[in-house]
C-alpha cells in the first residue's frame, strides 16, 4: 500500500451566509448533497468571494481543502483555499437570447 492525500474541491456560485468568528475569520456551511461541510477562512480569503459577488454578474468559486474532523452531522474542511472565476455565458445561449 502507498500513502495518498485526500483533498476535496467544492464548487459554489452564490455567496454563503457567513458568521464572523475570532480575528475577523468567516465561518460558513455548505450543503453538498445533504452532507454539510463547515468552512472557516481568513478575511483575505473571504474577500475573494465578496469581490466576485460585487464584480461579476455570474461567477464560480472553487473551495479546496483537506477532509477534516467529522462532527455530529458535518465535516470540517481543513486548510481551505478559494479560487474564483468569472462565469461567462456560453455563445449559444447568447445567440438564442438575441433571436428571441
C-alpha positions in Angstrom: 0.0 0.0 0.0 1.2 3.5 -0.8 0.3 6.7 1.1 -2.0 9.2 -0.5 -3.5 12.6 0.1 -7.3 13.2 0.1 -8.3 16.6 -1.0 -11.8 17.9 -1.6 -13.0 20.6 -4.1 -16.4 22.2 -3.6 -17.8 24.5 -6.3 -20.2 27.3 -5.4 -21.8 30.1 -7.3 -23.5 32.0 -4.5 -22.1 33.9 -1.6 -22.6 31.8 1.6 -24.2 33.2 4.7 -21.2 33.6 7.0 -20.7 34.5 10.6 -17.6 36.2 11.9 -15.5 34.3 14.4 -12.4 35.4 16.2 -9.9 37.8 14.4 -12.3 38.5 11.5 -12.3 35.0 10.2 -15.5 33.9 8.5 -17.3 30.6 9.0 -20.0 29.2 6.8 -21.6 25.8 5.9 -22.1 24.3 2.5 -24.7 21.6 1.8 -23.0 19.1 -0.6 -25.7 16.5 -1.5 -27.0 16.6 2.1 -23.6 16.4 3.6 -22.8 19.5 5.5 -19.2 20.9 5.2 -18.1 23.5 7.7 -15.6 26.0 6.3 -13.6 28.7 8.2 -11.5 31.1 6.2 -9.2 34.1 6.8 -10.5 37.6 6.0 -8.2 37.8 2.9 -9.7 34.5 1.5 -13.3 35.6 2.3 -12.6 38.8 0.4 -12.1 36.8 -2.8 -15.8 35.7 -2.6 -17.2 39.1 -1.7 -15.2 40.7 -4.5 -16.5 38.1 -7.0 -20.1 38.8 -5.9 -19.6 42.5 -6.4 -17.6 42.4 -9.6 -19.2 39.6 -11.7 -22.8 39.0 -12.8 -22.0 35.2 -12.7 -19.1 33.5 -11.0 -17.9 30.2 -9.7 -15.8 29.6 -6.6 -13.7 26.5 -6.1 -13.1 25.8 -2.4 -10.4 23.2 -1.9 -9.0 21.6 1.3 -8.5 18.5 3.3 -11.3 16.4 4.8 -11.1 17.2 8.5 -12.8 16.0 11.6 -16.3 14.6 11.5 -18.7 16.2 13.9 -22.3 15.2 14.8 -23.8 16.0 11.4 -21.0 17.6 9.4 -17.4 17.5 8.3 -14.8 20.3 8.7 -12.8 21.4 5.7 -9.2 21.9 6.9 -6.8 24.4 5.2 -9.4 25.8 2.8 -8.3 27.8 -0.2 -10.6 29.6 -2.6 -10.2 30.4 -6.3 -12.9 32.5 -8.0 -13.6 32.6 -11.7 -15.9 34.8 -13.8 -18.6 32.7 -15.5 -19.3 33.8 -19.0 -22.5 32.8 -20.8 -22.0 30.2 -23.5 -22.1 31.6 -27.1 -25.2 29.5 -28.0 -27.1 31.0 -25.0 -26.3 34.5 -26.2 -27.4 33.7 -29.8 -30.7 32.2 -28.5 -31.4 35.2 -26.4 -30.6 37.6 -29.3 -33.0 35.7 -31.6 -35.9 35.9 -29.2 
